[in-house]
Amino acid sequence: MSSNPVVQFGADAQYHAEGKPNFENDQRASVAKQDLRNGKTSSEPTFFKVSSTRKRCIAVIATIGLFAGMAVGIWLLVKFFVKSLAHQDPNTLQDTEMTMSYNGAGSDVTTSTPRKVSFRINAENLLEVQVEGRPGWLLACHDGWKPSLGTVICRQLGHIRFLYHKGVNKTDIMLNYNQEFAQVVSTQNNSTDHMWQPRTTCSSGRIVALKCSECGTYAKTSQTEGSDSTLGQWPWQVRLYFNSRLVCSGSVVTEQWIITAAHCVHKSLQVSGWLAVAGMVTHLCTEQCSSFALEKIIYHQNYNEKSHDYDIALMKLKSPLRFSESIQSVCLPQYNQDLPVGMQCWITRWGYTKDNTHNPQLLKEVAIPLISSKICNDFYQGVITPRMLCAGYLDRNGDAGQGDSGGPLVCQTEHTWHLIGLVSWDNGKPNHPGVYTKMPAFVDWIYHVIDKN
């Protein structure tokens, strides 16, 4: 049996791993010996000759060094460029995203790109914009303004309709010396979150005045819980009768639309049997109240009678309401409106008062706090959905009396009342919160139904 070949690694190896003679090394050795006989000295001594593996290692090391040098060079260039920018006037800078979306940017554009915005209309009907991450409110430049934005912004503020807008000269109003502005820029994204850029001035010299449909105005709340309401105090309150019987309450959202709970109507869709009465604070209809027949009833397609989910419906009147001091609309929720736990909101009802005395002849008003969904779910074994809102006191008996289904839960924001919830359900047990249809979850559905019908 032949023995395995000896494998050596180096310049003097006579065999490869496969055991084959290394004729290349033999030939090199022969040439070297011949050179020595002839008195010649090799220009590359044998102990400096490098194997192919070592050559590859050297090449890799050289490549890494080259790339490292390039990286250091690039870093030095960037550092120099940033340092040079830091010495420029910040008002002359434009950030990359803004420049890509609006090539006509002026020298007053700030470097931040807005991600979220809020709107409000001040006492002079001027549109103000608040960009997330920036303090204060910015006046809206008329530059780049489109009338279609009026509808979008009014609805984000909870108003059904946009009435008009106009450009107001800055010289015609008194401005703070440090007042900043926001301008509409063209973007591929239709969201209002990404179309506003803060500016230090408006190139046109004009700002936007905006008028939305009136809603959410009131007289004054009482200081006593469970007290009687006065005429015009809650002018959106509506009583709903079916076949001459009071069954539910509702709220006016436009001259021709009433909103209520789906559980009030889903089994009684015959419009001829319904009557809506507005402008009442007693059971007696005075000359200020008005009765209206219905044209159609639309409740949410996902309404679930068993779980009470999607408990919302709209009623269209045959003829529009005539607004007055005693009949007005309530505002819908603002987009992304904050509803902090503990916030005081109000319900109006014909049922029980604070001390459980019953006087259904008069409309009552009661202030109740909002309750977290987690606490509410603890009371109701986890059945509260994202379309539900809880409110009420946990140390008192029921917060909403009989006949109040579909009635309004309203909260005040900057002197305007917004419809936050509809009386939906509870378990009838004492010291349990009331459950309301969460109106912010249905704003888009409401606008869709009204626009379509």
C-alpha positions as CSV (number, residue, x, y, z in Angstrom):
1,M,0.0,0.0,0.0
2,S,1.5,3.3,-1.0
3,S,1.8,6.0,1.5
4,N,-0.1,9.4,1.2
5,P,1.9,12.1,-0.4
6,V,3.5,14.7,1.7
7,V,1.9,18.1,1.2
8,Q,4.0,21.2,1.8
9,F,3.0,24.9,1.5
10,G,5.7,27.3,0.4
11,A,8.2,28.0,-2.4
12,D,9.9,24.7,-2.0
13,A,6.8,22.5,-2.2
14,Q,7.5,19.6,-4.6
15,Y,3.9,18.2,-4.6
16,H,0.3,19.6,-4.7
17,A,-2.4,18.3,-2.4
18,E,-3.5,15.8,-5.1
19,G,0.0,14.2,-5.0
20,K,1.0,15.4,-8.5
21,P,4.6,16.6,-9.1
22,N,5.1,20.3,-9.1
23,F,6.9,20.7,-12.4
24,E,6.6,24.5,-12.3
25,N,8.7,24.7,-9.1
26,D,11.3,22.2,-10.5
27,Q,11.7,24.3,-13.6
28,R,12.2,27.5,-11.5
29,A,14.8,25.8,-9.4
30,S,16.7,24.6,-12.5
31,V,16.7,28.1,-14.0
32,A,18.0,29.6,-10.8
33,K,20.9,27.1,-10.6
34,Q,21.8,27.8,-14.3
35,D,21.9,31.5,-13.6
36,L,24.3,30.9,-10.7
37,R,26.6,28.9,-12.9
38,N,26.6,31.7,-15.4
39,G,27.4,34.3,-12.7
40,K,24.0,35.9,-12.9
41,T,22.1,37.1,-9.8
42,S,18.4,36.9,-9.9
43,S,16.6,40.3,-9.5
44,E,14.1,38.7,-7.2
45,P,15.7,36.5,-4.5
46,T,13.8,33.3,-3.8
47,F,13.1,34.3,-0.2
48,F,11.1,37.4,-1.4
49,K,8.9,35.6,-3.8
50,V,5.3,35.6,-2.7
51,S,2.8,32.9,-3.1
52,S,-0.5,33.6,-5.0
53,T,-2.4,33.5,-1.6
54,R,-0.2,36.2,-0.1
55,K,-0.6,38.3,-3.3
56,R,-4.4,38.1,-2.9
57,C,-4.1,39.2,0.8
58,I,-2.0,42.1,-0.2
59,A,-4.5,43.1,-2.9
60,V,-7.4,43.0,-0.5
61,I,-5.5,45.1,2.1
62,A,-4.6,47.6,-0.5
63,T,-8.3,47.8,-1.7
64,I,-9.6,48.3,1.9
65,G,-7.0,51.1,2.4
66,L,-8.1,52.8,-0.8
67,F,-11.8,52.8,0.2
68,A,-11.0,54.0,3.7
69,G,-9.1,56.9,2.2
70,M,-12.0,57.7,0.0
71,A,-14.4,57.6,2.9
72,V,-12.2,60.0,5.0
73,G,-12.1,62.3,2.0
74,I,-15.8,62.4,1.6
75,W,-16.3,63.0,5.3
76,L,-14.0,65.9,5.2
77,L,-15.8,67.4,2.3
78,V,-19.2,67.0,4.0
79,K,-17.9,68.5,7.2
80,F,-16.6,71.5,5.2
81,F,-19.9,72.0,3.4
82,V,-22.0,71.8,6.5
83,K,-19.7,74.2,8.3
84,S,-20.0,76.7,5.4
85,L,-23.8,76.4,5.5
86,A,-23.9,77.1,9.2
87,H,-22.5,80.6,8.6
88,Q,-25.3,81.5,6.2
89,D,-28.5,83.4,7.2
90,P,-31.1,80.7,8.1
91,N,-33.8,82.6,6.2
92,T,-32.1,82.0,3.0
93,L,-32.2,78.2,3.3
94,Q,-34.6,75.9,1.7
95,D,-35.0,72.3,2.8
96,T,-34.7,69.6,0.1
97,E,-38.3,68.2,0.4
98,M,-39.8,71.7,0.1
99,T,-37.7,72.6,-2.9
100,M,-38.8,69.4,-4.7
101,S,-42.4,70.1,-4.1
102,Y,-42.5,73.9,-4.8
103,N,-39.9,75.3,-7.2
104,G,-41.1,78.9,-6.7
105,A,-40.1,79.1,-3.1
106,G,-39.1,82.5,-1.8
107,S,-36.1,83.4,0.3
108,D,-38.2,83.4,3.5
109,V,-39.0,79.7,3.6
110,T,-38.0,78.1,6.9
111,T,-36.1,74.8,7.0
112,S,-38.7,72.7,8.7
113,T,-41.2,70.7,6.7
114,P,-44.7,70.4,8.3
115,R,-46.1,67.0,9.1
116,K,-49.4,67.9,10.9
117,V,-51.4,71.0,10.9
118,S,-54.4,72.4,12.8
119,F,-56.7,75.1,11.8
120,R,-58.9,77.8,13.4
121,I,-60.7,80.9,12.4
122,N,-60.1,83.9,14.6
123,A,-62.5,86.6,15.6
124,E,-61.7,88.6,12.4
125,N,-62.5,85.5,10.3
126,L,-58.9,85.1,9.4
127,L,-57.6,81.5,8.8
128,E,-54.9,80.5,11.2
129,V,-52.6,77.5,10.8
130,Q,-50.6,75.7,13.4
131,V,-47.8,73.5,12.2
132,E,-46.8,70.6,14.5
133,G,-43.5,71.3,16.2
134,R,-43.8,75.1,15.9
135,P,-45.1,77.4,18.6
136,G,-47.9,79.8,17.9
137,W,-50.5,80.2,15.1
138,L,-49.5,81.3,11.5
139,L,-51.8,83.4,9.3
140,A,-52.6,81.7,6.0
141,C,-51.2,83.5,2.9
142,H,-53.5,84.0,0.0
143,D,-50.7,82.9,-2.3
144,G,-51.5,79.5,-3.8
145,W,-55.0,79.4,-2.1
146,K,-57.7,77.3,-3.9
147,P,-61.4,77.6,-3.1
148,S,-61.6,73.8,-2.8
149,L,-59.5,74.1,0.3
150,G,-62.3,76.0,2.0
151,T,-64.6,73.0,2.1
152,V,-61.8,70.7,3.4
153,I,-60.8,73.1,6.2
154,C,-64.3,74.0,7.2
155,R,-65.1,70.3,7.6
156,Q,-61.9,69.6,9.5
157,L,-63.2,72.3,11.9
158,G,-66.6,70.5,12.2
159,H,-68.6,72.8,9.9
160,I,-70.7,71.1,7.2
161,R,-70.3,73.8,4.6
162,F,-67.8,76.4,3.3
163,L,-69.5,79.7,2.6
164,Y,-66.8,82.0,1.1
165,H,-63.2,83.2,1.3
166,K,-61.4,86.4,0.3
167,G,-57.9,87.8,0.3
168,V,-57.3,90.5,2.9
169,N,-54.4,93.0,2.6
170,K,-52.0,92.7,5.5
171,T,-51.9,96.5,5.7
172,D,-55.6,96.6,6.5
173,I,-55.2,94.7,9.8
174,M,-53.0,95.1,12.8
175,L,-50.3,92.4,13.0
176,N,-47.7,91.6,15.6
177,Y,-44.2,92.5,14.5
178,N,-43.1,88.9,14.8
179,Q,-46.2,87.4,13.1
180,E,-45.4,84.5,10.8
181,F,-47.4,83.0,8.0
182,A,-48.1,79.7,6.2
183,Q,-48.5,79.3,2.5
184,V,-50.0,76.5,0.4
185,V,-47.5,74.7,-1.7
186,S,-48.2,72.2,-4.5
187,T,-47.7,68.6,-3.5
188,Q,-48.6,65.2,-4.9
189,N,-50.2,64.4,-1.6
190,N,-53.7,65.8,-1.2
191,S,-53.5,65.8,2.6
192,T,-53.6,69.2,4.2
193,D,-50.8,67.9,6.5
194,H,-48.2,68.3,3.8
195,M,-49.3,71.4,1.8
196,W,-48.3,74.1,4.2
197,Q,-44.9,75.8,4.5
198,P,-44.1,78.3,7.2
199,R,-42.9,81.7,5.9
200,T,-41.8,85.0,7.3
201,T,-44.0,87.0,4.9
202,C,-46.6,86.6,2.1
203,S,-45.3,87.7,-1.3
204,S,-48.8,88.8,-2.4
205,G,-49.3,90.9,0.7
206,R,-52.6,89.2,1.3
207,I,-53.9,86.7,3.8
208,V,-57.0,84.4,3.8
209,A,-60.3,85.3,5.4
210,L,-62.6,82.2,5.6
211,K,-66.3,81.8,6.5
212,C,-67.8,78.5,7.3
213,S,-71.5,77.6,8.1
214,E,-72.6,78.7,11.6
215,C,-72.8,75.9,14.2
216,G,-72.3,75.2,17.8
217,T,-73.4,78.6,19.2
218,Y,-75.4,78.7,22.5
219,A,-76.7,81.0,25.2
220,K,-75.1,79.9,28.4
221,T,-74.8,76.8,30.5
222,S,-76.2,76.7,34.0
223,Q,-74.0,76.4,37.0
224,T,-76.3,73.8,38.6
225,E,-76.3,70.2,37.4
226,G,-79.7,68.8,36.3
227,S,-81.2,72.3,36.0
228,D,-83.8,73.3,33.5
229,S,-82.7,74.5,30.1
230,T,-83.9,77.7,28.6
231,L,-85.1,78.3,25.0
232,G,-82.2,78.7,22.7
233,Q,-79.6,77.3,25.1
234,W,-79.3,74.0,23.3
235,P,-80.8,75.0,19.9
236,W,-79.8,71.7,18.1
237,Q,-81.9,69.5,20.4
238,V,-84.6,67.7,18.5
239,R,-87.5,65.4,19.7
240,L,-88.3,62.5,17.4
241,Y,-91.8,61.0,17.3
242,F,-93.0,57.8,15.6
243,N,-96.7,57.4,15.2
244,S,-97.2,60.3,17.6
245,R,-95.1,58.7,20.3
246,L,-91.9,60.2,21.6
247,V,-89.2,57.6,21.0
248,C,-85.8,59.3,20.8
249,S,-83.9,62.5,20.6
250,G,-81.6,63.9,17.9
251,S,-79.5,66.8,16.9
252,V,-79.6,69.3,14.0
253,V,-76.4,69.2,11.9
254,T,-77.7,71.2,8.9
255,E,-81.0,72.8,7.9
256,Q,-82.1,69.5,6.4
257,W,-80.3,66.8,8.3
258,I,-80.9,65.4,11.8
259,I,-78.5,62.8,13.4
260,T,-79.6,60.2,15.9
261,A,-78.9,56.6,16.9
262,A,-79.4,53.6,14.6
263,H,-81.3,51.7,17.3
264,C,-84.0,54.4,17.2
265,V,-84.8,53.8,13.5
266,H,-83.6,50.5,12.2
267,K,-87.0,48.8,12.9
268,S,-89.1,51.8,11.9
269,L,-88.0,52.9,8.5
270,Q,-91.4,54.1,7.3
271,V,-90.7,57.8,6.9
272,S,-94.4,58.6,6.9
273,G,-94.7,57.7,10.6
274,W,-91.9,60.0,11.7
275,L,-92.0,63.6,12.9
276,A,-89.1,65.8,14.0
277,V,-89.8,68.7,16.4
278,A,-87.1,71.4,16.9
279,G,-87.1,74.5,19.1
280,M,-88.6,72.9,22.3
281,V,-87.5,72.9,25.9
282,T,-90.9,71.8,27.2
283,H,-93.4,69.1,26.1
284,L,-95.6,71.9,24.9
285,C,-94.8,73.2,21.4
286,T,-94.9,76.9,21.5
287,E,-94.7,79.3,18.6
288,Q,-90.9,79.0,18.5
289,C,-90.9,75.2,17.8
290,S,-91.4,73.6,14.4
291,S,-92.4,70.2,13.2
292,F,-91.0,68.5,10.1
293,A,-91.8,65.4,8.2
294,L,-89.0,63.1,6.9
295,E,-87.9,62.4,3.4
296,K,-85.5,59.5,4.1
297,I,-83.7,57.6,6.9
298,I,-80.2,56.2,6.5
299,Y,-78.5,54.2,9.2
300,H,-75.0,52.8,9.1
301,Q,-74.7,49.7,7.0
302,N,-72.6,48.0,9.7
303,Y,-75.0,48.6,12.6
304,N,-75.1,45.6,14.9
305,E,-78.3,45.4,17.1
306,K,-76.7,42.9,19.4
307,S,-73.4,44.7,20.1
308,H,-74.7,48.2,19.5
309,D,-71.7,48.9,17.3
310,Y,-72.0,51.6,14.5
311,D,-75.1,53.0,16.3
312,I,-75.7,56.0,14.1
313,A,-78.3,57.2,11.7
314,L,-79.2,60.3,9.6
315,M,-82.6,61.7,8.9
316,K,-83.3,64.0,5.9
317,L,-86.2,66.4,6.3
318,K,-88.7,67.0,3.5
319,S,-88.2,70.7,3.9
320,P,-85.3,72.6,5.5
321,L,-85.4,74.1,9.0
322,R,-85.5,77.9,9.3
323,F,-82.7,78.7,11.7
324,S,-83.5,81.2,14.5
325,E,-82.5,81.9,18.1
326,S,-84.2,78.7,19.2
327,I,-83.1,76.4,16.2
328,Q,-79.5,76.1,15.2
329,S,-77.1,73.3,14.2
330,V,-74.3,71.8,16.3
331,C,-70.8,71.4,15.0
332,L,-69.5,68.0,14.1
333,P,-66.2,66.9,15.8
334,Q,-63.0,68.4,14.5
335,Y,-60.6,66.1,12.7
336,N,-58.1,64.7,15.3
337,Q,-60.0,66.5,18.1
338,D,-58.5,65.8,21.5
339,L,-60.9,64.1,23.9
340,P,-58.9,63.9,27.2
341,V,-60.2,61.7,30.0
342,G,-62.0,63.8,32.6
343,M,-63.0,66.5,30.0
344,Q,-66.4,67.9,31.1
345,C,-69.1,67.6,28.4
346,W,-72.8,68.0,28.5
347,I,-75.9,66.0,27.8
348,T,-79.5,67.3,27.5
349,R,-82.4,65.1,28.3
350,W,-86.0,64.9,29.2
351,G,-85.4,62.2,31.9
352,Y,-84.2,62.2,35.5
353,T,-82.4,65.0,37.3
354,K,-79.4,64.8,39.6
355,D,-81.4,63.8,42.6
356,N,-83.5,61.3,40.6
357,T,-86.6,63.4,40.7
358,H,-88.5,63.0,37.5
359,N,-89.9,65.9,35.6
360,P,-90.1,65.1,31.9
361,Q,-92.0,68.3,31.1
362,L,-88.7,70.3,31.0
363,L,-85.4,69.7,29.1
364,K,-82.6,69.2,31.6
365,E,-78.9,69.7,31.2
366,V,-76.2,67.7,33.0
367,A,-72.4,68.0,32.9
368,I,-70.5,64.6,32.9
369,P,-66.8,63.7,32.5
370,L,-65.4,61.5,29.8
371,I,-64.1,58.1,30.9
372,S,-61.3,56.1,29.4
373,S,-62.2,53.1,27.3
374,K,-60.1,50.9,29.5
375,I,-62.0,51.7,32.7
376,C,-65.3,51.4,30.7
377,N,-64.3,48.0,29.4
378,D,-63.7,46.9,33.0
379,F,-67.3,47.7,33.7
380,Y,-68.6,46.1,30.5
381,Q,-66.3,43.0,30.2
382,G,-64.5,44.2,27.1
383,V,-67.4,44.9,24.8
384,I,-66.5,48.6,24.2
385,T,-65.4,49.0,20.6
386,P,-63.4,51.9,18.9
387,R,-66.7,53.3,17.8
388,M,-67.9,53.8,21.4
389,L,-67.3,56.5,23.9
390,C,-68.0,56.4,27.7
391,A,-68.9,59.2,30.0
392,G,-70.6,59.8,33.3
393,Y,-70.1,59.5,37.1
394,L,-69.2,56.2,38.6
395,D,-70.7,57.1,42.0
396,R,-74.1,58.1,40.9
397,N,-77.1,56.4,39.3
398,G,-77.8,56.6,35.6
399,D,-76.6,59.6,33.7
400,A,-79.2,59.5,30.9
401,G,-82.9,59.1,31.4
402,Q,-85.5,57.2,29.4
403,G,-86.3,58.7,26.1
404,D,-82.8,60.2,25.6
405,S,-81.6,57.6,23.1
406,G,-79.9,59.3,20.2
407,G,-79.6,62.5,22.1
408,P,-76.4,64.7,22.0
409,L,-73.3,64.6,24.1
410,V,-71.5,67.9,23.4
411,C,-68.1,69.3,24.4
412,Q,-66.9,72.9,24.1
413,T,-63.8,73.9,22.2
414,E,-62.8,77.5,21.9
415,H,-66.4,78.8,22.5
416,T,-67.9,76.3,20.0
417,W,-69.9,73.2,20.8
418,H,-69.1,70.0,19.0
419,L,-71.2,66.9,18.9
420,I,-68.9,64.2,20.4
421,G,-71.4,61.4,21.2
422,L,-74.9,60.0,20.8
423,V,-76.7,58.4,23.7
424,S,-76.4,54.7,22.8
425,W,-76.8,52.2,25.6
426,D,-75.9,51.1,29.2
427,N,-76.8,48.2,31.4
428,G,-79.2,50.0,33.6
429,K,-77.1,49.3,36.7
430,P,-76.2,52.1,39.1
431,N,-72.7,53.5,39.2
432,H,-72.0,52.4,35.6
433,P,-70.9,54.8,32.8
434,G,-73.2,55.5,29.9
435,V,-72.0,54.4,26.5
436,Y,-72.2,56.8,23.5
437,T,-71.7,56.5,19.8
438,K,-68.2,58.0,19.2
439,M,-68.8,60.7,16.7
440,P,-65.2,61.3,15.6
441,A,-65.2,57.8,14.2
442,F,-68.1,58.7,11.8
443,V,-67.3,62.1,10.4
444,D,-66.3,60.8,7.0
445,W,-69.4,58.7,6.8
446,I,-71.6,61.6,7.7
447,Y,-70.1,63.8,5.0
448,H,-70.4,61.0,2.5
449,V,-74.1,60.4,3.2
450,I,-74.9,64.2,3.1
451,D,-73.0,64.7,-0.2
452,K,-74.5,61.7,-1.8
453,N,-78.1,62.6,-0.9
